[in-house]
């Protein structure tokens, strides 16, 4: 598989994550950790169905050393745990903006990987994406950080570090097949269920729309996305993927507007230009390579 192909496969995760907010708005009053348990259980069943259809032994994908499991389960569950902690202990705008440092951190951390080199256009592209994301999250307003929400801010920083660390370090386990992500999802579902039992009260989905939203989350943004992301970060252009990730909140905003869940604005238009431009700039190296290959 070429780097360009792997990057494009990984990029589909960004588009799937863009649908996360839209699907979530249709899940009603289901509490966060319950939703994590339900959707990651569906993601695990997705992997299980693949193993059954291809006559593969699921237990084969359990035979990997402890660091693989610490990274995988810690990345998937840790990200969601810290994200929800941040939202509960800080204003959503502040928490979201801090948490969305992870694409920039991926670009910066990638320079530490063997054979990787950080160039000016990678950093500038990621910063443009961060600026566009800031416009979206704040709606063009001002963010004022308050020391009263220090715990929430720390959780948001931990969230950004967790996902960026998981994404970059996954490259060091390139020999581990993507099927193992299925077991990561299963473990995340169990941990989500435990947190739900400790912190929340069960609320079952009401009506077909809410059930379809839960299933849609489990198949797409919380299902296939993590498998395609694994392919991208292990075999693709990780710096381009980091910058492309800022398109997730943009896609999310556009979908919410199209489905009548939000109103269009000039802020959205400016954010679109910044994010798409930043993604293209950070992908300059990959685009040049694809162009040269066609000649």
KAWO-V696647 format. One record per residue. N is the residue number from 0. OMEGA is omega in radians with two decimals (none if undefined). NEAR is the number of other C-alpha atoms within 10 Angstrom. D_LAST is the distance of its C-alpha to the last C-alpha in Angstrom with 2 decimals. Layout:
N	OMEGA	NEAR	D_LAST
N	OMEGA	NEAR	D_LAST
This chain:
0	-3.13	8	19.72
1	3.12	8	16.69
2	-3.14	17	17.53
3	3.14	17	15.70
4	-3.14	15	17.71
5	3.12	21	20.85
6	3.12	26	20.54
7	3.09	18	20.32
8	3.10	21	23.28
9	3.14	28	25.17
10	3.11	25	24.54
11	3.10	19	26.48
12	-3.14	25	29.51
13	3.13	24	29.38
14	3.09	21	29.57
15	3.09	22	32.37
16	3.09	23	34.23
17	3.13	24	34.03
18	-3.07	22	36.37
19	-3.09	21	38.82
20	-3.12	18	41.04
21	3.12	21	41.27
22	-3.09	22	42.32
23	3.13	18	44.69
24	3.14	13	46.49
25	-3.11	16	47.50
26	3.05	22	48.98
27	-3.03	17	52.24
28	3.13	15	54.42
29	-3.11	20	52.96
30	-2.98	16	53.15
31	-3.07	17	50.03
32	3.03	25	50.73
33	3.12	23	51.86
34	3.06	25	48.59
35	-3.12	28	46.72
36	-3.08	24	48.84
37	-3.05	19	48.35
38	3.11	28	44.60
39	3.03	30	43.72
40	3.08	26	46.08
41	3.11	24	44.05
42	3.10	31	40.83
43	3.12	24	42.59
44	3.07	19	43.69
45	3.11	17	40.09
46	-3.14	24	39.21
47	3.10	19	42.45
48	3.11	12	41.68
49	3.14	15	38.34
50	-3.13	15	40.21
51	-3.11	11	42.89
52	-3.10	9	40.59
53	3.10	9	38.66
54	3.12	9	41.91
55	3.12	12	40.94
56	-3.11	11	43.65
57	-3.09	16	43.42
58	3.11	9	45.49
59	-3.07	10	42.76
60	3.06	16	40.86
61	-3.00	13	43.91
62	3.11	9	43.81
63	-3.05	11	42.12
64	-3.07	8	43.72
65	-3.13	9	45.37
66	3.11	9	42.72
67	-3.11	18	40.27
68	3.10	17	42.92
69	-3.13	12	43.98
70	-3.06	20	40.45
71	-3.12	23	39.65
72	3.10	20	43.01
73	3.13	19	43.49
74	-3.07	23	40.14
75	-3.11	22	40.65
76	-3.11	23	44.38
77	3.13	20	44.64
78	-3.10	23	42.23
79	3.13	20	44.23
80	-3.12	21	47.56
81	-3.14	21	46.90
82	3.13	21	45.36
83	3.06	18	48.50
84	3.14	19	50.70
85	-3.12	28	49.02
86	-3.13	19	49.52
87	-3.01	15	53.15
88	3.10	18	53.97
89	3.07	23	52.11
90	-3.08	16	51.27
91	-3.13	16	48.26
92	3.14	17	46.34
93	-3.08	22	46.86
94	-3.11	27	46.13
95	-3.11	22	42.92
96	3.11	22	41.58
97	-3.12	21	42.36
98	-3.11	26	41.02
99	2.92	24	37.68
100	-3.02	23	37.11
101	3.08	27	35.50
102	3.11	28	31.86
103	3.13	25	32.30
104	3.08	22	34.01
105	3.14	28	31.17
106	-3.11	26	28.78
107	-3.11	20	31.41
108	-3.11	20	32.54
109	3.13	23	29.06
110	-3.13	16	29.28
111	-3.12	13	32.04
112	3.10	12	29.95
113	3.08	9	28.95
114	3.14	7	25.47
115	-3.14	13	25.00
116	-3.13	12	24.91
117	-3.13	14	26.07
118	-3.08	14	24.50
119	-3.08	9	26.07
120	3.03	17	23.74
121	-3.10	25	24.63
122	-3.12	20	28.30
123	3.11	17	28.14
124	3.13	29	26.24
125	3.12	34	28.85
126	3.07	23	31.67
127	3.10	24	30.50
128	3.11	33	30.53
129	3.10	25	33.98
130	3.10	18	35.20
131	3.11	28	34.13
132	3.12	26	35.78
133	3.10	23	38.90
134	-3.13	21	39.10
135	-3.04	23	38.96
136	-3.09	23	41.46
137	-3.07	16	43.92
138	3.11	15	43.40
139	-3.12	15	43.21
140	-3.09	11	46.53
141	3.08	9	47.77
142	3.11	13	47.96
143	-3.11	8	51.07
144	-3.08	13	51.30
145	-3.10	11	54.83
146	3.11	10	56.22
147	-3.10	10	58.05
148	-3.07	16	54.81
149	-3.14	14	53.94
150	3.12	15	53.84
151	3.11	25	51.36
152	3.12	26	49.15
153	3.11	19	49.24
154	3.12	25	48.36
155	3.08	29	45.36
156	3.10	21	44.19
157	3.10	21	44.73
158	-3.13	29	42.69
159	3.14	26	39.69
160	-3.12	22	40.05
161	-3.07	22	40.48
162	3.10	26	37.31
163	3.10	26	35.09
164	3.10	18	36.70
165	-3.08	23	36.25
166	-3.10	28	32.55
167	-3.10	24	31.77
168	3.10	21	34.20
169	-3.13	22	32.90
170	3.12	21	29.94
171	3.10	14	32.57
172	-3.09	13	33.55
173	-3.13	14	30.17
174	3.14	9	31.94
175	-3.07	16	34.20
176	-3.12	13	33.13
177	3.12	18	32.68
178	-3.13	18	35.72
179	3.11	22	37.93
180	3.09	24	37.22
181	3.10	26	39.46
182	3.04	25	42.35
183	3.14	25	41.55
184	3.11	30	41.96
185	3.12	22	45.21
186	3.12	22	46.62
187	3.09	26	45.67
188	3.14	26	47.51
189	3.13	17	50.59
190	3.07	19	50.59
191	3.11	25	50.12
192	3.11	20	53.11
193	3.11	15	55.20
194	3.10	17	54.45
195	-3.13	19	55.24
196	-3.10	13	58.56
197	-2.95	10	59.44
198	-2.94	12	58.35
199	3.02	15	58.19
200	-3.07	12	60.08
201	3.05	14	58.49
202	-3.12	12	57.52
203	3.11	15	56.39
204	3.12	18	53.96
205	3.08	12	55.83
206	-3.06	10	54.73
207	-3.11	9	51.64
208	-3.12	14	49.41
209	3.10	20	49.96
210	3.12	16	49.49
211	3.12	15	46.24
212	3.11	21	45.03
213	3.13	24	45.89
214	3.12	21	44.16
215	3.08	19	41.09
216	-3.10	30	40.95
217	3.14	25	41.38
218	-3.04	20	38.61
219	-3.06	22	36.02
220	3.14	23	36.35
221	-3.13	26	38.63
222	-3.07	27	37.36
223	-3.07	20	33.78
224	-3.09	23	32.55
225	3.09	25	33.83
226	3.14	22	32.22
227	3.09	22	28.72
228	3.12	24	29.24
229	3.09	26	30.15
230	-3.09	23	26.86
231	-3.07	28	24.98
232	-3.14	28	27.08
233	-3.01	25	27.07
234	-3.07	21	23.44
235	3.10	25	21.45
236	-2.99	23	20.92
237	3.13	27	24.61
238	3.10	34	24.46
239	3.11	30	22.28
240	3.12	27	24.70
241	-3.14	31	27.61
242	3.12	33	26.58
243	-3.08	28	25.67
244	3.10	28	29.18
245	3.09	31	30.76
246	-3.13	26	29.58
247	3.11	22	32.27
248	3.10	26	35.22
249	3.10	24	33.42
250	3.12	21	32.77
251	-3.13	21	36.35
252	-3.13	23	37.74
253	3.13	22	35.90
254	3.12	19	37.16
255	3.08	20	40.65
256	-3.10	16	40.64
257	-3.12	12	39.43
258	3.05	10	42.15
259	-3.14	10	44.80
260	3.11	12	45.27
261	-3.10	12	44.38
262	3.09	12	44.29
263	-3.13	13	41.29
264	3.06	10	41.38
265	3.10	10	39.71
266	3.11	15	39.45
267	-3.14	22	37.17
268	3.12	15	34.98
269	3.12	15	34.74
270	3.11	26	34.10
271	-3.14	24	31.24
272	-3.10	14	29.53
273	-3.07	24	30.16
274	3.14	28	29.06
275	3.11	20	25.86
276	3.11	19	24.96
277	3.13	29	25.84
278	3.12	28	23.81
279	3.14	20	20.64
280	-3.14	24	21.47
281	3.14	30	22.18
282	-3.04	24	18.92
283	-3.13	16	16.94
284	-3.13	17	15.88
285	-3.14	19	14.77
286	3.08	15	12.91
287	3.14	10	11.04
288	3.12	13	10.23
289	3.13	13	9.13
290	-3.14	10	6.83
291	-3.11	9	5.38
292	-3.11	8	5.54
293	-3.11	6	3.81
294	none	5	0.00
